[in-house]
Amino acid sequence: MGNVTRLPAAAVDPMASVIRPLRPASKPTLLRNALIPDSDGDGYLRRDVLIADGLLVKIAPAGTLATPRDGGRFVDCTHRMLLPGFFNAHTHSVQHWVRGLIMPLPLELWVLQLIQHEPRGNGGWNGSESFDKTPALAVGVSAMLCGVEALLSGCTAIMDHHYIRNCEDMATAVAAYKAVGIRAFIAPMLDDDAELYQNFIPLCSAAEEVNRRAHAAGCACGSRGMRADGNFRERPGGSDAEKTKKQLALWEECVERFHRPDEGIHVVIGPVTAYSASLDMLRGAADIRRRHGLAGHTHLLETRAQAMMAHQHFPSGSAVSHLAESGFLSLPGTSCAHACWLTDDEAKLMAESGASVVHCPVSNLRLGSGVLPLSKFLEHGVNVAIGCDGAASSDGQDMLEALKLATIIHTASTPEYRDWPTARFTALTLAARNGYRSVNFGGDAGGGELLEGRVADVTLWDLTALSLLPRTDPLSLLVLGSRTQAPGAGSGLDAAWVDGVLTVEGGSPVGIDLPALRALIIILQSDYRSTAVTDPSLLPHTAAAEVEYRAALCLDTPDGADTVKPELARYEQGRTLYDPTLPTAQHCI
């Protein structure tokens, strides 16, 4: 495991050795003769684009704008394509330390392994004392890596749903994102569960009967469930009122100390899920957002198990209705990650509330969660953005990979090929325009579109790179193609500006020394591990969670658990290749 004591004794702030100063946007920049997508059609135009004062000041026909005076920068874009920056609308930066490690598991079991093996978990850098002893440096370095990977795949903004222990964790993430130069929306991911794990796993419908039979049989280990006495849980876990107060206070402190939109840092209020945030916490979160004008972010109906839990936790049976009733959903800039298992009525409520959905196709397939019904959501008027999700469930932050999958996966949903999304639509509408809109940073004052007066969050792509040759449709090829990484192949991404500041030049980040970052990551986590360490059977609490998960979803049936309640049997079709319906009056196996 990692061992931060291997750092040089003088390295008070090891991140400082990785950071290089960004160049201030003090001089205008003219991009001459850039190829840009035609917003009124499917073709391309040649345009001169003037960047000044953090804005796209002028966009004019090629060759018509004069070179800026007084030392302004001029860039010949004859072989370059200019695009609005993408918005990675959902990720978890700290997961970088665990990417590639977790074996194939569904979300509910996967997340327990994430908690166990990230640097602050019981299997982290300092063993069972990791939560207290692992330094905030771990959080900062992973945020830096996350930001670099997102930036180099065309993102100029990112939503980091970021689990923090305290403001020190938050401070290191803020410092990292400032160094990278990416526009960062950081949502401290908090909960107020009284007992960890209790609201991560759905309840088995027949828990009472299973427990009764285990007791009657005299089983010393109960039903092998998640309760302290070894039995199955029979009701959702409760919240902790004192913890609620502390978490609301932590959000408030983060807002006071770090919310600096003018510096590219936006604090977002981010309860982890509706299941692990009490109604008091959600209402408190909504109040903080109203008072400070903040965006909000949470997970929503990612899996069939979470759709089941909505019936088990909420009187309405709907997590969307629950968020609406709390006042959280309808505030400007609300975005909800995944949403694979929304019903049509819930999708309509999302649209009516003005809330956005973040499509995370890579992680949803990696975890077997399902596929978001894109065309249905768009028909209902839902604003859909794109996210990579955390690097332990997508195993990277390559936005182009997410865009490719988001473009092609929906061809299996309908034979009507005229309804299939195009690469241009996925990139320009979902990833750029809708991404910025998802946090209420689009429109006249925001980003996501190549229009005069918008913020200069843009990317410049090298059309001579092998990945963009031969000459066909460059935007389609960028999304659907691949990237050759040989030194002489050329970097697809040539340059990027965020708020008018140059953050990528010649294919490399301006503010980060990549070799130094690589060396630091190797020092901090120097050992290899096998995915076998993430087998749920290895630890009592993860083994018990797996027993209850399998019973709840009828993958295994303990004695007495031979049915599910009727309201838990039926789920939306078309989200998975298998029929998601559960049996109600017969043995599951």
C-alpha positions in Angstrom: 0.0 0.0 0.0 1.0 3.7 -0.2 3.5 5.0 2.3 3.7 8.8 2.4 6.7 8.5 4.7 8.8 7.8 1.6 8.4 11.4 0.6 11.5 13.6 1.1 11.5 15.1 4.5 11.6 18.6 3.0 8.5 18.0 1.0 6.1 20.0 3.2 3.7 20.2 0.2 4.5 17.5 -2.3 1.9 18.8 -4.7 3.8 22.1 -5.0 6.6 20.2 -6.9 4.0 19.2 -9.6 2.5 22.7 -10.2 3.6 25.2 -12.7 2.0 28.7 -12.9 -0.7 29.3 -15.4 -0.4 32.3 -17.7 -2.8 35.0 -16.9 -5.3 36.0 -19.6 -4.0 39.5 -19.8 -3.6 39.7 -23.6 -6.2 39.0 -26.3 -5.8 35.9 -28.4 -6.9 35.7 -32.1 -7.6 32.2 -33.4 -7.3 32.7 -37.2 -9.1 30.5 -39.8 -10.3 27.9 -37.3 -12.7 25.2 -38.5 -15.8 25.3 -36.4 -19.1 23.2 -36.6 -21.9 25.1 -38.2 -24.5 25.6 -35.5 -27.3 25.9 -38.2 -26.4 22.6 -40.0 -24.2 19.6 -40.2 -21.2 21.2 -42.0 -18.3 23.4 -41.0 -17.3 27.0 -41.3 -14.0 28.8 -41.3 -13.9 31.6 -38.6 -11.7 34.0 -36.8 -12.3 34.0 -33.1 -11.1 36.7 -30.7 -10.7 35.7 -27.0 -10.4 38.6 -24.6 -11.3 39.3 -21.0 -12.3 35.6 -20.5 -14.9 35.8 -23.3 -15.5 34.9 -26.9 -15.5 38.6 -27.9 -15.9 38.2 -31.6 -16.5 35.4 -34.1 -16.2 36.5 -37.7 -15.5 35.1 -41.2 -12.0 33.9 -41.6 -9.4 36.6 -42.5 -11.6 39.5 -41.3 -10.3 40.1 -37.8 -7.1 42.1 -37.2 -4.3 40.7 -35.2 -4.5 42.0 -31.6 -2.2 44.8 -30.8 0.0 45.4 -27.7 1.4 41.9 -27.6 -1.8 39.9 -28.2 -1.4 36.3 -29.2 -2.1 35.1 -32.7 -2.7 31.4 -33.5 -2.8 30.0 -37.1 -5.7 27.5 -37.0 -5.7 26.4 -40.6 -5.2 22.9 -39.4 -7.2 23.2 -36.2 -10.8 22.6 -35.2 -12.3 24.8 -32.4 -15.0 23.3 -30.2 -16.8 24.4 -27.0 -15.3 22.7 -24.0 -17.1 19.6 -22.7 -18.5 19.4 -19.2 -17.7 16.2 -17.3 -21.0 16.4 -15.4 -20.4 13.6 -12.9 -17.3 12.1 -11.3 -15.6 11.2 -8.0 -11.9 12.2 -8.1 -10.7 10.2 -5.2 -11.6 6.9 -7.0 -8.5 7.3 -9.1 -6.5 5.5 -6.4 -8.7 2.4 -6.8 -9.2 2.3 -10.6 -8.7 -1.1 -12.2 -8.8 -2.8 -8.8 -12.4 -3.8 -8.1 -13.6 -7.0 -9.5 -16.9 -7.2 -11.5 -19.6 -6.3 -9.0 -22.9 -4.5 -9.0 -23.0 -1.0 -7.6 -24.3 -1.9 -4.2 -21.4 -4.4 -3.6 -18.8 -2.4 -5.6 -19.2 0.7 -3.4 -18.3 -1.3 -0.2 -15.1 -2.3 -1.9 -14.4 1.3 -2.9 -14.9 2.4 0.7 -12.6 -0.3 1.9 -9.7 0.2 -0.5 -9.5 3.9 -1.2 -6.6 5.6 0.8 -8.9 6.6 3.7 -10.6 3.2 4.0 -9.8 0.3 6.4 -7.7 -1.3 3.6 -6.1 2.1 2.7 -2.7 3.6 3.2 -2.6 3.3 7.0 -4.7 0.1 7.5 -7.5 0.3 10.0 -6.3 3.8 11.0 -6.5 5.2 7.5 -9.6 7.4 8.0 -7.7 9.4 10.6 -4.1 9.1 9.5 -4.2 9.3 5.7 -3.3 12.8 4.8 -5.5 15.1 2.6 -2.6 14.9 0.1 -4.3 11.7 -1.2 -7.4 13.7 -2.0 -5.5 16.5 -3.7 -3.3 14.3 -5.9 -6.3 12.3 -7.1 -8.2 15.5 -7.9 -5.2 16.7 -9.9 -5.0 13.4 -11.9 -8.8 13.5 -12.4 -8.6 17.1 -13.6 -5.7 16.4 -16.0 -7.4 13.4 -17.6 -10.6 15.3 -18.1 -8.9 18.3 -19.5 -6.8 16.3 -21.9 -10.0 14.6 -23.3 -11.6 18.0 -24.1 -13.3 19.0 -20.8 -13.1 22.6 -19.7 -15.4 22.0 -16.6 -16.0 19.1 -14.2 -18.5 18.1 -11.5 -16.6 16.3 -8.7 -19.1 14.6 -6.3 -16.4 14.6 -3.7 -16.4 12.7 -0.4 -14.6 14.7 2.2 -13.8 14.1 5.8 -13.3 17.8 6.6 -12.3 21.1 5.0 -8.7 20.1 4.7 -9.8 17.4 2.2 -11.7 20.1 0.3 -8.8 22.6 0.4 -6.4 20.1 -1.3 -8.9 19.4 -4.1 -9.5 23.1 -4.6 -5.8 23.7 -4.9 -5.4 20.8 -7.4 -8.2 22.0 -9.7 -6.8 25.6 -9.6 -3.4 24.3 -10.7 -4.9 22.2 -13.5 -6.9 25.2 -14.6 -10.2 23.4 -15.2 -13.4 25.0 -14.1 -14.4 22.9 -11.1 -17.8 22.4 -9.6 -17.1 20.5 -6.3 -20.0 18.9 -4.5 -19.0 17.7 -1.0 -20.7 14.3 -0.9 -22.2 13.9 2.5 -24.7 11.7 4.3 -26.3 11.5 7.7 -26.8 7.7 8.1 -26.6 6.6 11.7 -24.8 3.5 10.7 -22.6 3.1 7.6 -23.7 0.6 4.9 -27.2 0.1 6.2 -28.9 2.1 3.4 -26.6 0.8 0.6 -28.4 -2.5 0.1 -32.1 -3.2 -0.6 -34.1 -5.0 2.0 -35.1 -8.6 1.4 -38.9 -8.8 1.2 -39.1 -11.8 3.4 -36.5 -10.7 6.0 -38.8 -11.3 9.0 -39.6 -14.8 7.9 -36.0 -15.6 7.1 -35.0 -14.3 10.6 -37.8 -16.3 12.3 -36.8 -19.5 10.6 -33.1 -19.0 11.4 -34.0 -18.4 15.1 -36.2 -21.4 15.2 -33.4 -23.5 13.8 -31.1 -22.3 16.5 -28.5 -20.8 14.0 -25.8 -19.0 16.1 -25.0 -16.7 13.2 -28.6 -15.7 12.6 -29.4 -15.4 8.9 -25.9 -14.3 7.9 -27.3 -10.8 7.4 -26.1 -7.3 8.0 -27.5 -6.7 11.5 -25.2 -6.9 14.5 -26.9 -10.1 15.6 -26.4 -11.7 12.2 -30.0 -11.4 11.1 -31.4 -9.6 8.0 -32.4 -6.0 8.3 -36.2 -5.6 8.4 -36.4 -1.8 7.9 -34.2 1.0 6.5 -31.5 2.4 8.6 -32.1 5.6 10.5 -30.4 9.0 10.5 -28.3 10.7 13.2 -29.6 14.2 14.0 -26.3 15.3 15.4 -24.6 14.1 12.2 -27.1 16.0 10.2 -26.2 19.2 11.9 -22.5 18.6 11.5 -22.8 17.8 7.7 -24.9 20.9 7.1 -22.3 23.0 9.0 -19.6 21.4 6.9 -21.4 22.4 3.6 -21.8 25.9 5.0 -18.1 26.1 5.9 -17.1 24.9 2.4 -19.2 27.5 0.8 -17.7 30.3 3.0 -14.1 29.2 2.5 -14.1 27.9 -1.1 -17.0 29.1 -3.2 -15.1 31.4 -5.6 -16.8 31.3 -9.1 -14.6 34.2 -10.3 -11.6 31.9 -9.6 -13.1 28.9 -11.3 -14.2 27.1 -8.1 -17.9 26.5 -7.6 -19.1 24.8 -4.4 -22.2 22.6 -5.1 -24.4 21.0 -2.4 -24.2 17.2 -3.0 -26.1 14.7 -0.7 -24.9 11.2 -1.7 -28.3 9.7 -2.3 -31.9 10.2 -1.2 -31.5 7.0 0.8 -28.6 8.2 2.9 -29.7 11.7 3.4 -32.7 12.3 5.7 -35.5 14.6 4.9 -34.1 17.1 7.3 -30.8 16.9 5.6 -32.3 17.4 2.1 -34.3 20.3 3.3 -31.3 21.8 5.0 -29.3 21.3 1.7 -32.1 23.1 -0.2 -32.0 26.0 2.3 -28.2 26.4 1.9 -28.6 26.4 -1.9 -31.4 29.1 -1.8 -29.4 31.4 0.4 -26.2 31.2 -1.6 -27.5 30.6 -5.1 -25.8 27.2 -5.4 -26.2 24.2 -7.8 -27.1 20.8 -6.3 -26.0 17.3 -7.3 -26.9 13.8 -6.2 -27.2 10.2 -7.4 -30.6 9.1 -8.5 -32.0 5.6 -9.4 -28.8 4.3 -10.8 -29.8 0.6 -10.4 -32.8 -1.7 -10.2 -31.9 -2.2 -6.6 -32.2 1.5 -6.0 -35.6 1.5 -7.7 -36.6 -1.2 -5.3 -35.3 0.8 -2.3 -37.5 3.8 -3.4 -40.5 1.7 -2.5 -38.9 0.6 0.7 -37.8 4.0 1.9 -40.4 6.6 0.8 -44.2 6.7 1.2 -44.5 7.9 -2.4 -42.5 5.0 -3.7 -40.5 7.5 -5.8 -37.1 8.9 -5.1 -37.8 11.7 -7.6 -41.0 12.7 -5.8 -39.1 12.6 -2.5 -36.5 15.0 -3.8 -39.2 17.2 -5.1 -41.0 17.2 -1.8 -37.8 18.2 0.0 -37.4 21.3 -2.1 -34.1 20.1 -3.5 -35.1 19.1 -7.0 -36.6 22.2 -8.5 -33.9 24.7 -7.5 -31.8 26.0 -10.5 -28.8 23.9 -11.3 -29.9 20.6 -9.9 -28.3 17.6 -11.6 -28.9 13.9 -10.9 -26.4 11.3 -11.9 -27.4 8.1 -13.7 -31.2 8.0 -13.6 -31.3 4.7 -15.5 -34.5 3.5 -13.8 -36.8 6.5 -13.8 -40.3 5.9 -14.9 -41.9 8.1 -17.6 -43.8 10.0 -14.9 -40.6 10.6 -13.0 -38.8 11.8 -16.1 -41.7 14.2 -16.7 -41.3 15.5 -13.1 -37.6 16.0 -13.7 -38.4 18.1 -16.8 -41.1 20.1 -15.0 -38.7 20.8 -12.2 -35.9 21.9 -14.5 -33.5 19.3 -13.1 -30.9 17.6 -15.3 -29.9 14.0 -15.7 -26.3 13.0 -16.2 -25.8 10.0 -18.5 -22.8 7.9 -17.4 -22.7 5.0 -19.9 -19.3 3.6 -19.1 -19.8 3.1 -15.4 -23.4 2.0 -15.9 -22.2 -0.9 -18.1 -19.2 -1.6 -15.9 -21.4 -2.1 -12.9 -24.3 -3.7 -14.7 -26.6 -0.9 -13.7 -28.5 -0.6 -17.0 -28.8 1.9 -19.9 -30.5 5.3 -19.6 -33.4 5.7 -22.0 -32.0 8.7 -23.8 -34.6 9.2 -26.5 -37.5 9.0 -23.9 -35.9 11.5 -21.6 -35.3 13.9 -24.5 -38.9 13.5 -25.7 -40.0 14.5 -22.2 -37.8 17.6 -22.3 -35.2 16.5 -19.8 -31.8 18.2 -20.0 -29.4 15.3 -20.4 -25.6 15.8 -19.9 -22.7 13.4 -20.0 -20.4 12.2 -17.2 -17.4 9.8 -16.9 -18.3 8.9 -13.3 -15.5 8.0 -10.9 -12.4 6.2 -12.1 -13.1 3.1 -10.0 -16.3 2.5 -12.0 -15.2 3.8 -15.4 -11.5 3.2 -14.7 -10.6 6.5 -16.3 -11.7 10.1 -17.1 -11.6 9.9 -20.9 -14.6 12.1 -21.9 -14.2 10.9 -25.6 -14.6 7.3 -24.4 -17.9 8.3 -22.7 -19.1 10.2 -25.7 -18.4 7.3 -28.1 -20.3 4.9 -25.9 -23.2 7.4 -25.4 -23.4 7.7 -29.2 -23.4 4.1 -30.2 -25.1 2.2 -27.3 -28.5 3.6 -28.1 -28.6 2.1 -31.5 -29.7 -1.1 -29.8 -32.7 0.5 -28.3 -34.7 1.0 -31.5 -34.6 -0.2 -35.1 -35.5 3.4 -36.2 -32.1 4.5 -37.2 -33.3 8.0 -37.9 -33.6 8.4 -34.1 -30.1 7.3 -33.3 -27.9 10.0 -31.8 -25.1 11.4 -34.0 -21.6 12.1 -32.7 -22.2 15.8 -33.3 -25.3 15.8 -31.2 -23.6 13.9 -28.3 -20.6 16.2 -28.3 -22.1 19.6 -28.9 -25.5 19.3 -27.3 -25.2 16.7 -24.5 -21.6 17.1 -23.5 -21.1 20.8 -24.1 -24.3 22.8 -24.1 -26.4 20.6 -21.8 -23.4 20.0 -19.5 -23.0 23.7 -18.7 -26.8 24.1 -18.5 -26.9 21.3 -15.9 -25.3 23.6 -13.3 -27.1 26.7 -14.4 -23.9 28.0 -16.1 -25.1 28.0 -19.7 -27.1 30.5 -21.6 -26.0 34.1 -22.2 -23.5 34.3 -19.3 -22.1 30.8 -19.4 -20.3 28.2 -21.5 -20.9 25.2 -23.7 -21.5 27.0 -27.0 -19.4 28.9 -29.6 -21.2 32.2 -29.5 -20.1 35.8 -29.0 -20.3 36.9 -25.4 -20.0 33.4 -23.9 -17.2 32.5 -21.6 -14.0 31.3 -23.4 -14.1 27.7 -22.3 -12.9 26.2 -25.6 -10.7 23.5 -27.0 -8.5 23.4 -30.2 -8.0 20.1 -31.9 -5.1 19.2 -34.3 -6.5 18.0 -37.6 -3.1 16.7 -38.7 -2.9 14.2 -35.8 -3.2 10.6 -36.9 -6.3 10.2 -34.8 -8.1 12.8 -37.0 -6.8 11.5 -40.3 -7.7 10.9 -43.1 -10.0 13.9 -43.6 -13.6 12.9 -43.2 -16.0 14.5 -40.7 -13.6 15.6 -38.0 -16.1 15.9 -35.1 -17.6 12.5 -35.9 -14.1 11.0 -36.1 -13.0 12.7 -32.9 -15.9 11.0 -31.0 -16.1 7.7 -32.8 -12.4 7.1 -33.6 -9.4 6.2 -31.5 -6.2 7.9 -30.4 -2.8 6.7 -31.5 -0.3 7.5 -28.7 3.0 7.1 -30.4 5.2 10.2 -30.0 5.1 11.1 -33.7 1.4 10.6 -34.1 0.4 14.1 -32.9 -1.8 15.0 -30.0 -5.5 15.2 -30.9 -6.0 18.0 -28.4 -3.7 20.9 -29.2 -4.8 23.6 -26.9 -7.5 24.6 -24.4 -8.7 27.8 -22.7 -10.8 28.1 -19.6 -12.2 31.5 -18.8 -9.8 32.8 -21.5 -6.7 31.3 -19.7 -4.5 28.9 -21.7 -4.6 25.6 -19.8 -3.3 23.2 -22.5 -0.6 24.0 -25.0 1.0 21.6 -27.5 -1.2 18.8 -26.1 0.1 19.2 -22.5 -1.4 20.9 -19.5 0.2 24.3 -18.8 -0.1 24.1 -15.1 1.0 20.6 -14.3 4.4 18.9 -14.7 3.2 15.5 -15.9 6.5 13.6 -15.2 6.5 15.0 -11.7 2.9 14.0 -11.2 3.6 10.5 -12.4 6.6 10.2 -10.0 4.5 11.5 -7.0 1.7 9.0 -7.7 4.2 6.1 -7.8 5.7 7.2 -4.4 2.3 7.5 -2.7 1.0 4.2 -3.8 3.9 2.0 -4.7 2.5 -1.6 -4.5 0.5 -3.6 -6.9 -2.6 -5.6 -5.9 -4.9 -8.1 -7.4 -8.6 -7.7 -8.0 -9.0 -10.8 -5.8 -8.7 -8.6 -2.7 -12.1 -7.1 -3.5 -14.0 -10.4 -3.3 -17.0 -9.6 -1.0 -16.5 -13.0 0.8 -13.2 -11.9 2.4 -14.7 -9.5 5.0 -17.6 -10.2 7.3 -19.5 -6.9 6.6 -19.1 -7.2 2.8 -20.0 -10.9 2.9 -23.2 -10.1 4.9 -24.1 -7.4 2.4 -23.7 -9.8 -0.5 -26.0 -12.3 1.2 -28.8 -9.7 1.7 -28.3 -8.2 -1.8 -28.6 -11.6 -3.4 -31.7 -12.4 -1.3 -33.4 -9.1 -2.0 -33.0 -9.5 -5.8 -33.8 -13.2 -5.8 -30.3 -14.3 -7.0 -30.3 -16.6 -4.0 -33.2 -17.5 -1.8 -32.6 -18.3 1.9 -35.1 -20.5 3.6 -38.4 -18.5 3.8 -37.5 -15.9 1.1 -39.5 -17.3 -1.8 -41.4 -14.2 -2.9 -41.1 -10.4 -3.3 -43.8 -8.0 -2.5 -45.9 -7.1 -5.6 -44.8 -3.5 -5.6 -41.2 -4.6 -5.8 -41.6 -7.0 -8.7 -41.9 -4.8 -11.8 -39.4 -2.4 -13.2 -38.9 -0.4 -16.4 -38.2 -2.6 -19.5 -35.4 -1.9 -21.9 -32.8 -0.8 -19.4 -31.1 -4.2 -19.4 -30.8 -7.1 -21.8 -32.5 -9.3 -19.2 -36.1 -9.1 -18.0 -35.9 -7.1 -14.7 -39.2 -8.5 -13.4 -38.9 -10.3 -10.1 -41.0 -13.3 -9.1 -43.8 -12.7 -6.6 -45.3 -16.2 -5.9 -42.7 -18.7 -6.6 -39.2 -19.8 -5.6 -36.5 -17.6 -7.2 -34.2 -20.6 -7.6 
